[in-house]
Amino acid sequence: MQSPNDIDLETYQQAAALLLIGARAVRKAQEESRRLGVPNVYAHNGSLFYELPDGTLSTVDPFDDPTDR
């Protein structure tokens, strides 16, 4: 008897293939953003981190203009 968490091999292989496609797409988008000088944004434990075009990480939103307040 299978538990609700068991999946068959074909389903697992399809999920793994989709995960690989998604990971490749994300890497391609990140590289394009870097090439265009646009920060990549990541969330970790509820906090946002910005990877700036020079490769540094920051928690300060580079698009937040303090003069707009």
C-alpha positions as a Markdown table, in Angstrom:
| # | Residue | x | y | z |
|---|---|---|---|---|
| 1 | Met | 0.0 | 0.0 | 0.0 |
| 2 | Gln | 1.3 | 3.4 | -0.9 |
| 3 | Ser | 1.3 | 6.4 | 1.4 |
| 4 | Pro | 0.1 | 9.8 | 0.1 |
| 5 | Asn | 3.7 | 11.0 | -0.1 |
| 6 | Asp | 4.9 | 8.1 | -2.4 |
| 7 | Ile | 5.2 | 8.9 | -6.1 |
| 8 | Asp | 6.0 | 6.6 | -9.0 |
| 9 | Leu | 9.3 | 6.8 | -10.9 |
| 10 | Glu | 7.8 | 8.4 | -14.0 |
| 11 | Thr | 6.3 | 11.3 | -11.9 |
| 12 | Tyr | 9.6 | 11.7 | -10.1 |
| 13 | Gln | 11.5 | 11.9 | -13.4 |
| 14 | Gln | 9.1 | 14.4 | -14.8 |
| 15 | Ala | 9.3 | 16.6 | -11.7 |
| 16 | Ala | 13.1 | 16.4 | -11.8 |
| 17 | Ala | 13.1 | 17.4 | -15.5 |
| 18 | Leu | 10.8 | 20.4 | -14.8 |
| 19 | Leu | 13.0 | 21.5 | -11.9 |
| 20 | Leu | 16.1 | 21.4 | -14.2 |
| 21 | Ile | 14.3 | 23.5 | -16.8 |
| 22 | Gly | 13.3 | 26.0 | -14.2 |
| 23 | Ala | 16.8 | 26.2 | -12.7 |
| 24 | Arg | 18.3 | 26.8 | -16.1 |
| 25 | Ala | 15.8 | 29.5 | -16.9 |
| 26 | Val | 16.5 | 31.3 | -13.6 |
| 27 | Arg | 20.3 | 31.2 | -14.2 |
| 28 | Lys | 19.8 | 32.6 | -17.7 |
| 29 | Ala | 17.6 | 35.4 | -16.3 |
| 30 | Gln | 20.2 | 36.2 | -13.6 |
| 31 | Glu | 23.0 | 36.4 | -16.2 |
| 32 | Glu | 20.9 | 38.6 | -18.4 |
| 33 | Ser | 20.2 | 40.9 | -15.5 |
| 34 | Arg | 23.9 | 41.1 | -14.7 |
| 35 | Arg | 24.7 | 41.9 | -18.3 |
| 36 | Leu | 22.1 | 44.7 | -18.4 |
| 37 | Gly | 23.2 | 46.1 | -15.0 |
| 38 | Val | 20.0 | 45.3 | -13.3 |
| 39 | Pro | 20.1 | 44.0 | -9.6 |
| 40 | Asn | 18.9 | 40.5 | -8.9 |
| 41 | Val | 16.6 | 40.3 | -5.9 |
| 42 | Tyr | 16.5 | 37.3 | -3.6 |
| 43 | Ala | 14.4 | 36.6 | -0.5 |
| 44 | His | 15.8 | 34.7 | 2.5 |
| 45 | Asn | 14.1 | 34.2 | 5.8 |
| 46 | Gly | 11.6 | 37.0 | 5.0 |
| 47 | Ser | 14.3 | 39.5 | 4.1 |
| 48 | Leu | 15.1 | 40.9 | 0.6 |
| 49 | Phe | 18.7 | 40.9 | -0.6 |
| 50 | Tyr | 19.8 | 42.8 | -3.7 |
| 51 | Glu | 22.8 | 41.5 | -5.8 |
| 52 | Leu | 24.1 | 44.7 | -7.3 |
| 53 | Pro | 25.7 | 44.8 | -10.8 |
| 54 | Asp | 29.2 | 44.8 | -9.2 |
| 55 | Gly | 28.4 | 41.5 | -7.4 |
| 56 | Thr | 28.0 | 42.8 | -3.9 |
| 57 | Leu | 24.9 | 42.0 | -1.8 |
| 58 | Ser | 22.9 | 44.7 | -0.1 |
| 59 | Thr | 19.7 | 44.9 | 2.0 |
| 60 | Val | 19.1 | 48.5 | 0.8 |
| 61 | Asp | 16.7 | 48.7 | -2.1 |
| 62 | Pro | 18.7 | 50.4 | -5.0 |
| 63 | Phe | 15.4 | 51.6 | -6.6 |
| 64 | Asp | 14.2 | 53.3 | -3.4 |
| 65 | Asp | 14.6 | 57.1 | -4.0 |
| 66 | Pro | 14.5 | 58.9 | -0.6 |
| 67 | Thr | 13.6 | 62.1 | -2.4 |
| 68 | Asp | 10.2 | 60.5 | -3.4 |
| 69 | Arg | 9.0 | 60.5 | 0.3 |
